[in-house]
Amino acid sequence: MQFANQTGGNDFTLQGLLNSADTSVPLFFAFLCIFLVTISGNVIILTVVTMDRSLQTPMYFFLSNLSFLEIWYTMTIVPKLLANLIIKSNNISFSGCMAQLFFFVTFGATECYLLLVMAYDRYLAICKPLYYSSLMDTSTCLQLVAGSWVTGVLTGLIPVLFISHLNFCASRHVNHFYCDIPPLLELSCSNIYLTEISIFILSLVVLFSCLLLTLVSYVFIVNSILQIKSNSSRNRTFSTCGAHLTVVLIYYGTMIFMYVRPHSSYSSDLKKFISVFYTVVTPGLNPIIYSLRNKEVKMSVKKIAHRVLPSGFKKTQKNVKSIF
């Protein structure tokens, strides 16, 4: 059995999403549209939260961090996917592959922690309104966000350290559209038992602990909402929380399907299809679900547009309404 030296400059070859050339162009334009919506939506959120003082609250502070993360999370995966689809640029160096894996895991784990922080923030705001301002002060917000990012980086380092020390066989064709853990482990000629079990335990702890705590927060939130006497207020709050919870369940459900299992009998095409949800689709839904449906954000967009482009405000306002 031949081994490839990971420090020897040999490239990996990403086999891509689908082998059919007939679907490459339609998929390219579909993913390009989602990519542009994701980037532009998150840039809008960052701009609005930064420029409008009325939105500089804990909730929007956490949302702006999520938007910042989603931009880089999407940039880690989608540009290479688009290049693979349209110009068949499938090669990626070993160092580039490990870098992509590190940033993918780091941003993915940090998103889990931020979603948990956001659920906790909403729990305090809805269930403990009298104590909210004292419990969620500036110092606490900064500590929660910093803790999410630091823990995310540490989470991303662990699988990269394990996988980078494996030996890889002469065949370096990664059966995926990005450098992910399962297809890389399949290419290794080393004993991967310890690596696989370690990554499995890490995924289990991170995903299930964050999901469980997030769901517990929403249980308390729903219980408080049910006690609201006003039907309109209750329905509006339920609508917002239901949309948030839908994104959370899609994200966690697909991630658990992929990583919380040491072995799998599922086909490679099914794994790729599931991966599209948490690498392409969910980042595009987040700015729409979490902020762009929010009346405060829409009003802030209009105010900023009026301030920046006063002469063309009517036209801008019309375009904003068509977007939202």
Solvent accessible surface area in square Angstrom, and as a share of the most:
residue,aa,sasa,rsa
1,M,183,0.82
2,Q,136,0.60
3,F,113,0.47
4,A,10,0.08
5,N,92,0.47
6,Q,25,0.11
7,T,116,0.67
8,G,51,0.49
9,G,60,0.58
10,N,67,0.34
11,D,65,0.34
12,F,0,0.00
13,T,36,0.21
14,L,0,0.00
15,Q,77,0.34
16,G,7,0.07
17,L,12,0.06
18,L,80,0.40
19,N,138,0.71
20,S,53,0.34
21,A,77,0.60
22,D,126,0.65
23,T,51,0.29
24,S,8,0.05
25,V,76,0.44
26,P,82,0.52
27,L,39,0.19
28,F,31,0.13
29,F,111,0.46
30,A,48,0.37
31,F,13,0.06
32,L,49,0.25
33,C,78,0.47
34,I,53,0.27
35,F,28,0.12
36,L,100,0.50
37,V,72,0.41
38,T,1,0.00
39,I,38,0.19
40,S,56,0.36
41,G,3,0.03
42,N,2,0.01
43,V,69,0.40
44,I,52,0.27
45,I,3,0.02
46,L,45,0.22
47,T,57,0.33
48,V,6,0.03
49,V,11,0.06
50,T,97,0.57
51,M,80,0.36
52,D,14,0.07
53,R,210,0.77
54,S,75,0.49
55,L,4,0.02
56,Q,104,0.46
57,T,57,0.33
58,P,31,0.20
59,M,43,0.19
60,Y,5,0.02
61,F,61,0.25
62,F,1,0.00
63,L,7,0.03
64,S,15,0.10
65,N,24,0.12
66,L,5,0.02
67,S,4,0.02
68,F,93,0.39
69,L,0,0.00
70,E,0,0.00
71,I,24,0.12
72,W,121,0.42
73,Y,0,0.00
74,T,2,0.01
75,M,84,0.38
76,T,23,0.13
77,I,0,0.00
78,V,1,0.00
79,P,48,0.30
80,K,42,0.18
81,L,0,0.00
82,L,16,0.08
83,A,25,0.19
84,N,7,0.03
85,L,11,0.06
86,I,75,0.38
87,I,120,0.61
88,K,112,0.47
89,S,44,0.28
90,N,42,0.21
91,N,91,0.47
92,I,23,0.12
93,S,47,0.30
94,F,26,0.11
95,S,81,0.52
96,G,27,0.26
97,C,0,0.00
98,M,16,0.07
99,A,44,0.34
100,Q,15,0.07
101,L,0,0.00
102,F,39,0.16
103,F,92,0.38
104,F,4,0.02
105,V,21,0.12
106,T,4,0.02
107,F,22,0.09
108,G,1,0.01
109,A,8,0.06
110,T,0,0.00
111,E,2,0.01
112,C,1,0.01
113,Y,30,0.12
114,L,0,0.00
115,L,4,0.02
116,L,38,0.19
117,V,13,0.07
118,M,17,0.07
119,A,1,0.01
120,Y,89,0.34
121,D,1,0.01
122,R,51,0.19
123,Y,45,0.17
124,L,6,0.03
125,A,25,0.19
126,I,47,0.24
127,C,33,0.20
128,K,86,0.37
129,P,85,0.54
130,L,163,0.81
131,Y,132,0.50
132,Y,39,0.15
133,S,89,0.57
134,S,79,0.51
135,L,85,0.42
136,M,5,0.02
137,D,63,0.33
138,T,103,0.60
139,S,59,0.38
140,T,40,0.23
141,C,7,0.04
142,L,99,0.49
143,Q,126,0.56
144,L,51,0.25
145,V,12,0.07
146,A,54,0.42
147,G,34,0.33
148,S,4,0.03
149,W,51,0.18
150,V,89,0.51
151,T,58,0.34
152,G,0,0.00
153,V,59,0.34
154,L,102,0.51
155,T,10,0.06
156,G,0,0.00
157,L,69,0.34
158,I,67,0.34
159,P,1,0.00
160,V,20,0.11
161,L,100,0.50
162,F,65,0.27
163,I,0,0.00
164,S,27,0.17
165,H,143,0.64
166,L,11,0.06
167,N,70,0.36
168,F,0,0.00
169,C,26,0.15
170,A,61,0.47
171,S,64,0.41
172,R,17,0.06
173,H,95,0.42
174,V,0,0.00
175,N,49,0.25
176,H,4,0.02
177,F,0,0.00
178,Y,0,0.00
179,C,0,0.00
180,D,0,0.00
181,I,12,0.06
182,P,27,0.17
183,P,9,0.05
184,L,0,0.00
185,L,13,0.07
186,E,113,0.51
187,L,25,0.12
188,S,17,0.11
189,C,35,0.21
190,S,36,0.23
191,N,129,0.66
192,I,43,0.22
193,Y,149,0.57
194,L,123,0.61
195,T,8,0.04
196,E,27,0.12
197,I,51,0.26
198,S,28,0.18
199,I,9,0.05
200,F,45,0.19
201,I,90,0.46
202,L,34,0.17
203,S,15,0.10
204,L,68,0.34
205,V,88,0.51
206,V,17,0.10
207,L,8,0.04
208,F,89,0.37
209,S,47,0.30
210,C,4,0.02
211,L,23,0.12
212,L,111,0.55
213,L,93,0.46
214,T,0,0.00
215,L,58,0.29
216,V,65,0.37
217,S,13,0.08
218,Y,12,0.05
219,V,100,0.57
220,F,104,0.43
221,I,0,0.00
222,V,49,0.28
223,N,78,0.40
224,S,25,0.16
225,I,0,0.00
226,L,107,0.53
227,Q,129,0.57
228,I,56,0.28
229,K,192,0.81
230,S,51,0.33
231,N,95,0.49
232,S,74,0.48
233,S,32,0.21
234,R,55,0.20
235,N,93,0.48
236,R,139,0.51
237,T,34,0.19
238,F,67,0.28
239,S,57,0.37
240,T,53,0.31
241,C,10,0.06
242,G,34,0.32
243,A,16,0.13
244,H,18,0.08
245,L,45,0.22
246,T,72,0.42
247,V,3,0.02
248,V,2,0.01
249,L,86,0.43
250,I,56,0.28
251,Y,1,0.00
252,Y,1,0.00
253,G,40,0.39
254,T,17,0.10
255,M,15,0.06
256,I,35,0.18
257,F,52,0.22
258,M,3,0.01
259,Y,19,0.07
260,V,24,0.14
261,R,49,0.18
262,P,44,0.28
263,H,143,0.64
264,S,45,0.29
265,S,114,0.74
266,Y,98,0.37
267,S,66,0.42
268,S,40,0.26
269,D,88,0.46
270,L,68,0.34
271,K,26,0.11
272,K,7,0.03
273,F,120,0.50
274,I,27,0.14
275,S,0,0.00
276,V,17,0.10
277,F,64,0.26
278,Y,0,0.00
279,T,0,0.00
280,V,3,0.02
281,V,41,0.24
282,T,1,0.00
283,P,1,0.01
284,G,5,0.05
285,L,57,0.28
286,N,2,0.01
287,P,2,0.01
288,I,67,0.34
289,I,31,0.16
290,Y,15,0.06
291,S,0,0.00
292,L,19,0.09
293,R,113,0.41
294,N,39,0.20
295,K,149,0.63
296,E,96,0.43
297,V,1,0.01
298,K,55,0.23
299,M,108,0.48
300,S,2,0.02
301,V,18,0.10
302,K,43,0.18
303,K,99,0.42
304,I,17,0.09
305,A,13,0.10
306,H,96,0.43
307,R,138,0.50
308,V,86,0.50
309,L,97,0.48
310,P,87,0.55
311,S,122,0.78
312,G,29,0.28
313,F,38,0.16
314,K,172,0.73
315,K,149,0.63
316,T,29,0.17
317,Q,50,0.22
318,K,151,0.64
319,N,75,0.38
320,V,11,0.06
321,K,123,0.52
322,S,92,0.59
323,I,114,0.58
324,F,71,0.30
